[in-house]
Amino acid sequence: MVLLIGLVTIGVVSILVVGGLTLEQQQSETETKRIEYAFLELDRTIDSVALSDDGSGQVDFALRTKDGAVHRKNTGRITVTANGTEIANQTFGSIEYRNDDTVYAYQAGGVWRGTGDEAMMVAAPQFHYRDGTLNLPIPTVSGDDRLAGGKITLRKNGTRSPINRVGYVEGKLVTVEIQSEYYAGWAQYLRERTNDVAVSVDEANETVVVKLGRPLIDGDFAQGVYATGGADGNVKVDANGNAGGITGPVKAEGDIDKKKNNSINGSEESNVNADLTEIDPAIDRMVESAKQNASKPRPNPLTEELDEGKTYYVDSDIVSGGDDIEVDLADGNVTLIVNGSIALEDGGIQIDNASPGSAFRVYSTGHFGLKNGQAGITGQAQYLQIYGTSDMQIGFTGGSTAFYGTIYAPRDEPALDPGETNVATIDTKSKCDGWDVCIATGNSAIEGAIVAGPTYVGSSTGLTHDPSLVGTEPSLQLEDGVFPPPITFLHVSVHDVKLDDDDDERIVLAPAAHRPSLRR
């Protein structure tokens, strides 16, 4: 009997304890949902007032708790740049509710739960990206520093637009940097709206960066030589006109210096503003993507043929002492991504089964040098295309060197200082010192087009432009998932909304927030 009574007592106590815990848990979940709903209503009303022409509104911020919500100043910052030019730099605050481990916050048009790496998005912020257009109407709040619950009056204080109309930004890299203690929630949303490639997170600084814009490639191959590098993007031709020189149009951002008038047989334009975009970010992204993709073929291109329309990756320099890179275009374009330089001596690039529209494209982070070998198909420059960064140095040397193709590696300034050695030239010649592109000695024959840096053409060497290249545009072969999504239009605006808690007994914790300025 005693044992039975004891068992019954334990059972009753257990039921009461478990029931009490369940009831407490249910009450806690109900309270959490109520707080979340209150913030969602606040968010909806602020957004409605902020995006109206001259609006006002009222919301029942039904916290019904003595804790209330605190308006915290300068808890985040958003910075927007396009190709490094700052468009907006705006701080914003948050309205935050905390109770033990429960955190809810309104910030910049979104509602967040939790902080740091545990933050999650409850309602999306004002960041709208679709079909190449990014619209950033940034709501900021000012006014009372404590919202005790009850009726909240909202009034729009005005709109400030660093861009007063939709800005055309195609081809530019647009960077949006958001610093916030709710950064994990921001990152979650930005990945959903863009892609994983576009978004990076710096947890130590509670910062999320989203990059938009695929680099566009400018111009075409309408000139035999197009020397970029700003005012120092010069062209020098030492040929006497009877042998060597340049046949075809020549452009230079700097000066054109020729030994004799007939050293250049074609139109000349000097001191032009090329404004060609460097393609370093695109090549770096290609290399990084290929490096992380274990399924990408990694051949020895000096011993294995490149074919079947594939993209190959080599994570080192390619140095030949007599072997050719053999390419078969029977099944379409072949691409070689090289994280390094290419130096071919007594060897070259042999291309077979080329057909209209196909090409062998090389994207290199390093330099390109050719000595006493042939690269490309005689008289058909369109089938070999080499792309490089703004640091690429190019050297053609030797008495029997032939290159049929195009090289595209524009730059904002020369890669070499005056007198500095051009490391791409095999058996370096002193005449190449200080020149990013050097066609140096012997009877080297180059046919096609070169868009790169300051260019030197030696005394008995020649470069002939292939007129069939006119209208042919360079190609970056951009792939979805490898590059950030494209962007064509950008609009940024800031909308200030003042909050007034109608509770006369509210506690003011701090002075009203100031409005940080925008820099154009």
C-alpha positions as CSV (number, residue, x, y, z in Angstrom):
1,M,0.0,0.0,0.0
2,V,2.8,2.4,0.9
3,L,4.6,1.5,-2.4
4,L,1.4,2.1,-4.4
5,I,0.8,5.5,-2.7
6,G,4.4,6.5,-3.5
7,L,4.1,5.5,-7.1
8,V,0.8,7.5,-7.5
9,T,2.3,10.5,-5.8
10,I,5.4,10.5,-8.1
11,G,3.1,10.2,-11.1
12,V,1.0,13.1,-10.0
13,V,4.0,15.3,-9.3
14,S,5.5,14.3,-12.6
15,I,2.3,15.3,-14.5
16,L,2.2,18.6,-12.6
17,V,5.8,19.4,-13.4
18,V,5.7,18.3,-17.0
19,G,2.4,20.1,-17.5
20,G,3.8,23.2,-15.9
21,L,6.8,23.2,-18.1
22,T,4.6,22.6,-21.2
23,L,2.3,25.5,-20.2
24,E,5.3,27.7,-19.6
25,Q,6.8,26.8,-22.9
26,Q,3.6,27.4,-24.7
27,Q,3.3,30.8,-23.0
28,S,6.9,31.6,-24.0
29,E,6.2,30.7,-27.7
30,T,3.0,32.7,-27.7
31,E,4.9,35.7,-26.3
32,T,7.6,35.3,-28.9
33,K,5.1,35.1,-31.8
34,R,3.4,38.2,-30.4
35,I,6.7,40.2,-30.3
36,E,7.5,39.0,-33.8
37,Y,4.1,40.1,-35.1
38,A,4.5,43.5,-33.5
39,F,7.8,44.0,-35.3
40,L,6.3,42.8,-38.6
41,E,3.6,45.4,-38.3
42,L,6.1,48.1,-37.4
43,D,8.2,47.1,-40.4
44,R,5.2,47.2,-42.8
45,T,4.2,50.7,-41.6
46,I,7.7,52.2,-41.7
47,D,8.2,50.9,-45.2
48,S,4.8,52.3,-46.3
49,V,5.6,55.7,-44.9
50,A,9.2,55.8,-46.1
51,L,8.3,54.9,-49.7
52,S,5.3,57.3,-49.9
53,D,5.8,60.8,-51.3
54,D,5.0,62.7,-48.1
55,G,3.4,60.2,-45.8
56,S,2.5,59.6,-42.2
57,G,1.0,56.7,-40.4
58,Q,0.2,55.0,-37.1
59,V,0.8,51.5,-35.8
60,D,-0.2,49.7,-32.7
61,F,3.2,48.5,-31.5
62,A,1.5,45.9,-29.2
63,L,4.4,44.8,-27.0
64,R,2.4,44.9,-23.8
65,T,5.6,44.5,-21.8
66,K,7.5,46.7,-19.4
67,D,10.7,46.0,-21.3
68,G,9.7,47.8,-24.4
69,A,12.0,48.3,-27.4
70,V,15.0,50.5,-27.5
71,H,16.0,52.7,-30.5
72,R,19.8,52.1,-30.8
73,K,21.8,54.5,-32.9
74,N,24.4,53.7,-35.5
75,T,24.2,49.9,-35.3
76,G,24.9,49.5,-39.0
77,R,26.3,51.1,-42.1
78,I,25.8,50.6,-45.8
79,T,28.4,51.6,-48.4
80,V,27.7,51.5,-52.1
81,T,30.5,51.8,-54.8
82,A,30.6,51.4,-58.5
83,N,34.1,50.6,-59.9
84,G,35.6,52.0,-56.7
85,T,33.7,55.3,-56.8
86,E,31.6,55.8,-53.7
87,I,27.9,56.4,-54.3
88,A,26.5,56.2,-50.8
89,N,27.8,55.9,-47.3
90,Q,25.0,55.8,-44.8
91,T,24.8,54.8,-41.1
92,F,21.5,53.5,-39.7
93,G,20.1,52.4,-36.4
94,S,17.8,49.7,-35.2
95,I,14.8,49.2,-33.0
96,E,15.5,46.3,-30.8
97,Y,13.7,44.2,-28.2
98,R,15.7,41.9,-25.9
99,N,14.5,39.5,-23.3
100,D,17.0,36.9,-22.1
101,D,17.9,35.0,-25.3
102,T,15.1,36.5,-27.4
103,V,16.2,39.3,-29.7
104,Y,14.0,40.9,-32.4
105,A,15.1,44.0,-34.3
106,Y,14.0,46.3,-37.1
107,Q,16.9,47.6,-39.2
108,A,17.0,49.2,-42.7
109,G,13.6,47.9,-43.8
110,G,14.1,44.3,-42.5
111,V,13.2,42.4,-39.4
112,W,15.8,40.2,-37.8
113,R,15.8,37.5,-35.1
114,G,19.0,36.9,-33.1
115,T,22.4,38.5,-33.5
116,G,25.8,37.6,-35.0
117,D,26.1,34.3,-36.7
118,E,22.8,33.2,-35.3
119,A,20.8,36.1,-36.8
120,M,18.0,35.1,-39.1
121,M,15.8,37.2,-41.4
122,V,12.1,37.4,-40.5
123,A,11.1,40.1,-43.0
124,A,13.1,41.1,-46.1
125,P,15.0,44.4,-46.1
126,Q,14.7,47.0,-48.8
127,F,17.2,45.5,-51.2
128,H,15.6,44.7,-54.5
129,Y,17.6,43.0,-57.3
130,R,15.9,41.7,-60.4
131,D,16.9,41.3,-64.0
132,G,20.0,43.4,-63.7
133,T,18.4,46.3,-61.8
134,L,19.3,47.0,-58.2
135,N,17.0,49.4,-56.2
136,L,18.1,50.4,-52.7
137,P,15.6,52.6,-50.9
138,I,17.2,52.7,-47.5
139,P,14.8,53.5,-44.6
140,T,16.3,55.1,-41.6
141,V,14.5,55.9,-38.3
142,S,14.8,58.8,-35.9
143,G,12.8,60.1,-33.0
144,D,12.0,58.6,-29.6
145,D,14.7,56.4,-28.0
146,R,12.3,54.0,-26.3
147,L,9.1,52.5,-27.6
148,A,7.0,51.3,-24.7
149,G,4.2,49.9,-26.7
150,G,0.9,51.2,-27.8
151,K,0.3,53.7,-30.6
152,I,3.3,54.9,-32.6
153,T,3.0,57.8,-34.9
154,L,5.3,57.9,-38.0
155,R,6.1,60.9,-40.2
156,K,8.3,61.0,-43.2
157,N,11.1,63.6,-42.8
158,G,12.2,63.5,-46.4
159,T,14.2,61.6,-49.1
160,R,17.8,62.0,-50.0
161,S,19.0,60.5,-53.3
162,P,22.7,60.3,-54.0
163,I,21.5,59.2,-57.5
164,N,18.5,61.2,-58.5
165,R,17.6,58.9,-61.3
166,V,18.2,55.3,-62.3
167,G,22.0,55.1,-63.0
168,Y,23.4,53.1,-65.9
169,V,26.2,51.0,-64.5
170,E,26.5,48.1,-67.1
171,G,30.0,46.8,-67.2
172,K,30.9,48.3,-63.7
173,L,31.5,46.3,-60.6
174,V,28.9,47.5,-58.0
175,T,29.8,46.6,-54.4
176,V,27.3,46.9,-51.5
177,E,28.9,46.5,-48.1
178,I,26.7,46.2,-45.1
179,Q,28.1,46.3,-41.5
180,S,25.5,45.0,-39.0
181,E,25.3,42.8,-35.9
182,Y,22.6,41.0,-37.8
183,Y,25.0,40.2,-40.6
184,A,24.1,36.5,-40.9
185,G,20.5,37.3,-41.6
186,W,21.6,39.9,-44.2
187,A,23.9,37.3,-45.8
188,Q,21.1,34.7,-46.0
189,Y,18.8,37.1,-47.8
190,L,21.5,38.5,-50.2
191,R,22.4,35.0,-51.3
192,E,18.8,34.2,-52.0
193,R,18.5,37.4,-54.2
194,T,21.8,37.0,-56.0
195,N,24.1,33.9,-55.8
196,D,26.8,32.4,-53.6
197,V,29.5,33.9,-55.7
198,A,28.3,37.4,-55.2
199,V,28.2,37.3,-51.4
200,S,31.1,37.2,-48.9
201,V,31.0,37.4,-45.1
202,D,33.6,38.9,-42.7
203,E,32.4,37.5,-39.4
204,A,35.2,39.3,-37.4
205,N,33.9,42.7,-38.6
206,E,30.2,41.6,-38.8
207,T,30.2,42.6,-42.5
208,V,28.5,41.3,-45.6
209,V,29.7,42.3,-49.1
210,V,27.6,41.7,-52.2
211,K,29.2,42.3,-55.6
212,L,27.1,42.7,-58.8
213,G,28.2,43.2,-62.3
214,R,29.9,41.0,-64.8
215,P,33.0,42.7,-66.3
216,L,32.3,43.8,-69.9
217,I,35.0,43.6,-72.5
218,D,35.5,46.7,-74.5
219,G,36.3,47.5,-78.1
220,D,37.4,45.2,-80.9
221,F,40.4,44.2,-82.9
222,A,40.2,47.0,-85.4
223,Q,43.9,48.1,-84.9
224,G,47.1,46.2,-85.4
225,V,48.4,47.8,-82.2
226,Y,46.4,49.5,-79.5
227,A,48.7,50.6,-76.7
228,T,47.0,51.4,-73.4
229,G,48.5,52.6,-70.1
230,G,47.3,56.2,-69.8
231,A,49.7,58.9,-70.9
232,D,52.6,56.5,-70.9
233,G,50.9,54.1,-73.3
234,N,53.4,54.7,-76.1
235,V,54.2,53.0,-79.3
236,K,57.8,53.0,-80.7
237,V,58.7,51.6,-84.1
238,D,62.4,51.3,-84.9
239,A,62.0,49.7,-88.4
240,N,63.4,51.7,-91.3
241,G,60.3,51.0,-93.5
242,N,62.0,48.7,-96.0
243,A,61.8,45.8,-93.7
244,G,59.5,45.4,-90.7
245,G,57.3,48.0,-89.1
246,I,53.6,48.0,-88.6
247,T,51.1,47.5,-91.4
248,G,47.6,48.5,-90.3
249,P,46.0,51.0,-88.0
250,V,47.8,52.1,-84.8
251,K,46.3,53.7,-81.6
252,A,48.0,54.8,-78.5
253,E,46.9,56.5,-75.3
254,G,50.4,58.0,-75.3
255,D,52.7,59.0,-78.1
256,I,53.6,57.3,-81.4
257,D,57.3,57.4,-82.2
258,K,58.5,56.0,-85.5
259,K,62.0,55.9,-87.1
260,K,60.8,56.8,-90.5
261,N,57.4,57.9,-91.9
262,N,56.9,54.6,-93.7
263,S,57.6,52.6,-90.5
264,I,53.8,52.6,-90.1
265,N,51.6,51.8,-93.1
266,G,48.2,52.7,-91.8
267,S,46.2,55.3,-89.8
268,E,47.7,56.6,-86.6
269,E,45.9,58.0,-83.5
270,S,47.9,59.1,-80.5
271,N,46.9,60.5,-77.1
272,V,43.5,58.9,-77.3
273,N,41.4,58.1,-74.2
274,A,41.0,54.3,-74.5
275,D,39.0,53.8,-71.4
276,L,39.3,50.0,-71.8
277,T,38.3,48.0,-68.8
278,E,41.0,45.9,-67.2
279,I,39.9,42.2,-67.2
280,D,41.9,41.1,-64.1
281,P,38.8,40.4,-62.0
282,A,37.4,38.1,-64.7
283,I,40.6,36.1,-65.1
284,D,41.1,35.9,-61.4
285,R,37.5,34.5,-61.0
286,M,38.1,32.0,-63.8
287,V,41.2,30.7,-62.1
288,E,39.6,30.5,-58.7
289,S,36.6,28.7,-60.0
290,A,38.7,26.2,-62.0
291,K,41.0,25.6,-59.0
292,Q,38.0,24.7,-56.8
293,N,36.4,22.5,-59.5
294,A,38.0,19.1,-59.2
295,S,36.2,17.8,-62.3
296,K,38.0,20.4,-64.5
297,P,40.6,18.6,-66.7
298,R,44.2,19.4,-65.6
299,P,46.4,18.2,-68.5
300,N,50.1,18.7,-69.4
301,P,49.3,20.7,-72.5
302,L,52.8,20.0,-73.9
303,T,52.1,16.2,-74.0
304,E,48.3,15.9,-74.1
305,E,46.1,17.3,-76.9
306,L,43.4,19.8,-75.9
307,D,40.1,18.9,-77.7
308,E,36.4,17.9,-77.4
309,G,35.3,21.5,-76.8
310,K,36.5,21.4,-73.2
311,T,37.8,23.9,-70.8
312,Y,41.2,23.0,-69.2
313,Y,43.1,24.3,-66.2
314,V,46.8,24.4,-65.6
315,D,48.0,25.6,-62.2
316,S,51.6,26.5,-63.1
317,D,53.7,28.1,-65.8
318,I,53.9,26.4,-69.2
319,V,57.5,26.3,-70.4
320,S,58.4,24.6,-73.6
321,G,61.9,23.8,-74.9
322,G,60.6,22.4,-78.3
323,D,57.2,20.9,-77.7
324,D,54.0,22.4,-79.2
325,I,50.6,22.9,-77.5
326,E,48.3,20.9,-79.8
327,V,44.6,21.9,-80.0
328,D,41.8,20.3,-82.0
329,L,38.7,22.4,-82.6
330,A,36.7,19.7,-84.4
331,D,34.2,19.7,-81.5
332,G,34.1,23.5,-81.0
333,N,35.8,26.1,-78.8
334,V,38.7,24.9,-76.6
335,T,39.6,27.0,-73.6
336,L,42.8,26.9,-71.5
337,I,42.9,28.7,-68.1
338,V,46.5,29.2,-66.9
339,N,47.4,30.3,-63.4
340,G,50.9,31.3,-64.5
341,S,52.9,32.3,-67.6
342,I,53.5,30.7,-71.0
343,A,57.0,30.6,-72.5
344,L,57.5,28.8,-75.8
345,E,61.0,28.4,-77.3
346,D,61.4,26.3,-80.4
347,G,57.8,25.3,-79.9
348,G,54.4,26.9,-80.5
349,I,50.7,26.4,-80.6
350,Q,49.3,24.1,-83.3
351,I,45.6,24.4,-84.1
352,D,43.8,21.8,-86.2
353,N,40.3,21.5,-87.6
354,A,39.4,25.1,-87.2
355,S,36.0,26.3,-88.5
356,P,34.2,29.6,-88.6
357,G,33.1,30.7,-85.2
358,S,35.5,28.4,-83.3
359,A,38.6,29.5,-81.4
360,F,41.3,28.4,-79.0
361,R,41.1,30.9,-76.1
362,V,43.8,31.2,-73.4
363,Y,43.2,33.1,-70.2
364,S,46.5,33.7,-68.3
365,T,47.4,35.4,-65.0
366,G,51.0,35.6,-66.1
367,H,53.1,36.6,-69.2
368,F,53.4,35.3,-72.8
369,G,56.7,34.8,-74.6
370,L,57.5,33.1,-78.0
371,K,60.9,32.5,-79.6
372,N,61.6,30.7,-82.9
373,G,58.2,29.0,-83.0
374,Q,54.8,29.4,-84.6
375,A,51.6,30.0,-82.7
376,G,48.3,29.8,-84.6
377,I,47.2,29.1,-88.2
378,T,49.1,30.9,-91.0
379,G,47.0,33.8,-92.2
380,Q,44.0,33.1,-89.9
381,A,44.4,35.1,-86.8
382,Q,40.8,34.7,-85.6
383,Y,41.4,31.1,-84.3
384,L,43.9,32.0,-81.5
385,Q,43.0,34.4,-78.8
386,I,45.1,35.2,-75.7
387,Y,43.7,37.2,-72.8
388,G,45.8,38.6,-70.0
389,T,45.7,40.8,-66.9
390,S,46.9,44.4,-66.7
391,D,50.3,43.0,-65.6
392,M,50.8,40.7,-68.6
393,Q,54.2,41.3,-70.4
394,I,54.5,40.1,-73.9
395,G,57.7,39.2,-75.8
396,F,58.4,38.0,-79.3
397,T,62.1,37.3,-80.1
398,G,64.2,35.1,-82.4
399,G,64.8,35.0,-86.1
400,S,62.0,32.6,-87.0
401,T,59.1,33.5,-84.8
402,A,55.5,33.7,-86.2
403,F,52.3,34.5,-84.3
404,Y,48.9,34.5,-85.9
405,G,46.3,35.6,-83.4
406,T,45.1,38.2,-81.0
407,I,46.2,39.4,-77.6
408,Y,43.9,41.3,-75.3
409,A,45.3,42.7,-72.0
410,P,44.4,46.4,-71.5
411,R,45.7,48.4,-68.6
412,D,45.2,51.7,-66.9
413,E,49.0,52.2,-66.4
414,P,52.1,50.4,-67.7
415,A,53.2,47.2,-66.0
416,L,56.8,48.2,-66.3
417,D,58.7,51.3,-65.2
418,P,61.2,52.8,-67.7
419,G,64.3,50.6,-68.0
420,E,62.7,47.7,-66.1
421,T,63.2,44.2,-67.7
422,N,60.5,42.6,-69.7
423,V,60.5,39.1,-68.2
424,A,58.4,37.6,-71.1
425,T,61.2,38.0,-73.6
426,I,63.1,34.7,-73.9
427,D,66.8,35.6,-74.0
428,T,66.0,39.1,-72.8
429,K,67.0,41.9,-75.1
430,S,67.9,45.2,-73.6
431,K,65.7,47.0,-76.2
432,C,62.7,45.5,-74.5
433,D,63.4,47.1,-71.2
434,G,60.6,49.2,-70.1
435,W,58.1,48.0,-72.8
436,D,55.1,45.9,-71.8
437,V,55.0,44.5,-75.3
438,C,58.2,43.8,-77.3
439,I,58.5,42.5,-80.8
440,A,62.3,42.5,-80.7
441,T,64.7,40.9,-83.0
442,G,65.3,38.9,-86.2
443,N,62.5,38.5,-88.7
444,S,59.7,37.9,-86.3
445,A,56.3,38.1,-88.0
446,I,53.2,38.9,-86.1
447,E,49.8,38.9,-87.8
448,G,46.6,39.8,-86.1
449,A,46.0,42.4,-83.4
450,I,47.5,43.3,-80.0
451,V,45.6,45.4,-77.3
452,A,47.9,45.7,-74.4
453,G,50.4,48.2,-72.9
454,P,53.3,50.3,-74.2
455,T,54.6,48.6,-77.4
456,Y,58.0,48.4,-79.0
457,V,58.6,47.1,-82.6
458,G,62.3,46.4,-83.4
459,S,64.3,47.3,-86.5
460,S,63.7,44.3,-88.7
461,T,60.5,42.9,-87.2
462,G,57.0,43.3,-88.5
463,L,53.4,43.3,-87.3
464,T,50.5,43.1,-89.8
465,H,46.9,43.7,-88.9
466,D,44.4,41.2,-90.1
467,P,41.5,43.3,-91.5
468,S,39.1,40.3,-91.1
469,L,39.3,41.0,-87.3
470,V,37.5,44.4,-87.7
471,G,34.2,44.0,-85.8
472,T,35.4,40.9,-83.9
473,E,34.9,41.5,-80.2
474,P,37.0,39.9,-77.4
475,S,35.2,37.3,-75.4
476,L,35.3,36.4,-71.7
477,Q,33.0,33.3,-71.9
478,L,31.3,34.2,-68.7
479,E,29.5,31.4,-67.0
480,D,26.5,31.5,-64.5
481,G,27.6,30.5,-61.1
482,V,31.2,31.6,-61.7
483,F,30.6,35.3,-61.9
484,P,28.3,37.6,-59.9
485,P,24.9,38.4,-61.5
486,P,24.9,41.2,-64.1
487,I,23.8,44.7,-63.2
488,T,22.6,47.4,-65.6
489,F,20.8,50.0,-63.5
490,L,21.4,51.2,-60.0
491,H,19.2,53.5,-57.8
492,V,20.0,54.4,-54.3
493,S,17.9,56.6,-52.0
494,V,17.6,57.3,-48.3
495,H,14.2,57.8,-46.6
496,D,14.1,59.2,-43.0
497,V,11.1,58.3,-40.9
498,K,10.5,59.9,-37.5
499,L,8.8,57.7,-34.8
500,D,6.8,59.2,-31.9
501,D,5.7,57.0,-29.1
502,D,2.3,58.4,-27.9
503,D,3.0,57.1,-24.4
504,D,3.6,60.2,-22.3
505,E,5.4,58.1,-19.7
506,R,8.1,56.8,-22.0
507,I,11.7,56.9,-20.8
508,V,14.1,58.8,-23.0
509,L,17.5,57.0,-22.9
510,A,19.6,59.1,-25.2
511,P,19.5,62.2,-27.4
512,A,17.8,62.0,-30.7
513,A,19.8,60.5,-33.5
514,H,21.6,62.8,-35.9
515,R,21.4,62.2,-39.6
516,P,24.7,61.1,-41.1
517,S,25.5,62.8,-44.4
518,L,25.7,61.2,-47.8
519,R,28.8,61.6,-49.9
520,R,28.3,61.6,-53.7
